[in-house]
Amino acid sequence: MARGVILLAAGGTGGHLFPAEALAHELIERGWSVHLATDDRAERFAGHFPAAAIHPIQSATMGSKNPVALLGAFWKIWRGVRQASAVIGRIKPDAVVGFGGYPTLPPLYAATRRKVPTLIHEQNALMGRANRALSGRVDAIAGGFLSEDESAAGAKTVITGNPVRPRILEAAKTPYTTSTGEEPFRLLVFGGSQGAQFFSDVMPAAIALLPEAQRKRLVITQQARADDVARVKAGYSALGVHVEVSPFFTDMAQRMATAHLVISRSGASTVSEIAVIGRPALLVPYPHALDHDQAANAAALAAAGGGEVHPQSSLSPERIAALVGGLMDNPKRLATMAAGAKSAGRPDAARLLADLTEAIASRKPVSDFRKGTH
């Protein structure tokens, strides 16, 4: 028989869902029954998320300034609150945990109205809009890169880190090794579906500017949008560089583990995975990210010595060639960066988040948890 029920609420993106899935696995191992509340895209996750049941809950984004659209969004969210309240009344969760995104608003709001213990997890260094709206109502806030400061939100924040997938934890067992002399130098380049286009545009041109001796050493893995794969491959093939280009790599964790250098965007999941595995990175925050959260995430890793932050506007092919070429010739610097990244990693984030969830479910105050009772 299960110890109790935990209801997780997550938006429909991988960035919100991955940490929820990691927590679900940890809680199930501890004997809890886990349910998932999400939006109407729930069927996308039905075959993968380890939940006893998935509950589609209506929600809407409140980004429009159109009064009619805004009224429609509020009405849809309120209907979602009523749906979520009915689910909570039926499954009687011991706690409700939200992972950001507007689909979390109705379940968390309904839970606070019903006096069910609540917790939100914020992956980024800057709190997202949905979590900001909920922060004053919930019992605790778990942070990936947030601060435990003296503000109202900071006072109930616990730094747990961002849970990463089991494949990342397995890849983290591979120690960083340097590439010297004429040895192959493995370069991993990736970004989200929108964020990858910049790399598709500039990377082949940048690699073309490297000396031939450096180009011969390169083994490149690059993620690109499906529409860009052919032209990126063509750009590299003219240089005689060994490269694999694809919209998706199923073994990305292993490719990160074998990389000598990573060039990527700085979403919270990406930064957390780079840190747990411990790889040197050139981070290029997505310039159109809401609230510029990617820049703050990147700064957190850079502060630990694990990466360099470079605004997209500063990265011409010439600048990228200088950065990559300089690091290829400085393996000691890369090893130091790898160690810095590793020092910022939180491989036990899922365990800490599960500990906090259990404490909230038991109605223990956050202050006790922060004093080290966990």
Disulfide bonds with the S-S distance in Angstrom:
none
